[in-house]
């Protein structure tokens, strides 16, 4: 899988990275190529067109892709964690309809959970799915959601109305793309980094879906949405290490080649201290990511491990990308080098998937036994 990812990153993503950055458009053709390279169904069984591999393989792949483009890696991450709930909770009919096209890259997926006033709390979700004779009418607002608006299938978390007596009613509904459903609108937002990665605000006003649109069972929505949270956090850590690795390699090459005052920049002790810190933080982050990924691959997901992997790797990404610019001096601040892109892309990783402050609280709580 690492070899497949490296081939895809070198041949497809790297030549397109700056174009994606400048155009800031969803890279659908690149994602289709990812499907052709087997990178959209790494954990999907072969019977549904996937690779039948494990989560460690996924992390190795997405890390390598992130070296070329954080935006492409995050787009694949969002797609993957819309695919897995269908694999894990979908009916055979739903699996047959969605999985192979999603694995091939013919259809893109998005998970829509977060809301403007509720965050990701299931007890405060305001999006509702009102039962009617044809199925359900979905009404509400969603914020963020990787691939929202450009996806062909959206996994929308909503509260069924009337609420069942035996549950809070939070469920997941499969909703087609914006152009395929009246009442579904999308307002894309621009962000400082991850250009080409699409997200924004989704609005639903009496969007009609059938009974067959329910993923899993009514009332199981939060379990479905949170079922891959340890994977998602660890995957974000893998993306962070990939971005950091790209920046570190740029810094090493520059420090070894660039002469200042009659010697290579890397011969100055101040630069060597930065290089040592960058190298150590990067390796520490990678080991935490691999440790969590291995536990998940072995069937023993561990929230403490995934939270450490996520926050340590995202902080390492910020540290390494910032200091790669520092080592380059004024040249590092220029837009004709990828360093400022690496720096901007790294920042979001400490926020999405649960802020680093939340991750640290989780790790401390697990350590203390609270």
Steps between C-alpha positions, in 0.01 A plus 500: 500500500788734572638430153160561339465826691852613406431431133175698518662785695801531269328451165159658555486723809840670500464641145149624585560633852567863410222508242257371763631765740457784253165393354356402842260266320396152602756266335250243373729359232775448757256320730391280211868414448523414870222248441686351206807463722299311763523778759130565564416151621807393692290353784207391282481123433585378151141383444398868488794602282740599777852397596401300808791649696514649848513835677878510535521473122254788473714721726817419306321594178338823615826613664682458171228682304510789749866555419385607154174672597326535833181598318487180297581291807223665703255458211577127494467490880152655487395262223636197685308579818180532303567165331570301817162563670325365190727195512449447873131583537342496154256242372615272221298714260675817620841337482428380149382843389771718654821318586642407160443847346654662809800267492550569128478877550189530286307627803634715784370482857463747786394467865289793632479503880611841630243778535540878551347501848555144616848404392501121490291441813221247429280640777496846340458416130230713341487340156187285486364230272121509511334173401245524217330264257797494262771465762649806670523877456835632624526858627797667667849648467840333496844661526829372362509140379782412263370470142164653594321640199721323244426150628269260318378352828473685831462316830278746687456457874151613603245442775194302392166663569289390671773382735484126580414414858799269537773739374599861432424437133838614363548314172703514179334561164654453157435816299609542134689801364383860502384488138295186559277617786271802514544697821867403544733802466869546573706810575871431470736686735859601436770412748862598552632158397407166346398680182318260268356322802129591494288569807239752607137537612231258386132589527207260480142620459255212478745287303317179408665160543345155501484235772800332339711808578532405868849364568490228762213550743306798629658622822847364420626816332750614759644151530543493122651849480739436790579142402817601317610789725824332612581428137419854391721658767788267425457568128527873565823425686629315194417800281689722744811284486484500121486879477776529759719254313472704180597820681785329685648365177488848345677643806771232496571551130520876540715495815747266333528693173454866587820683601502803726814661637724247329332186632184301455201631697474159665844542658372775728415365844172691523379329184621162622296539819189566292573202275543270801172616655315465169638151440421380852146637506428354159623154594319512835175590324544227241554233765186607687300489176631154412439375855136609489457373143642160594265470797203581274621256233523230769140566603590684820424870441624717784367852549797607710739393224298660220468830689875509566574420137271774379613785722872419505513460122303817430721701736810345342369599156460863609844504664684340208332705226551825690868434557558378146399853399730643768798305368434631149489858630325753276494252214281269706228765514469514122208338323711341227615242757255250656603579858228756567244252361628233738473745791143605416390142439644383832304748711154348452614162635506630858134602468306242298414158638479651848731782602837419653375634832224237494752230407724594794204493738412155367854370545521641853162355593601157371832519684332606826220247465225762507 
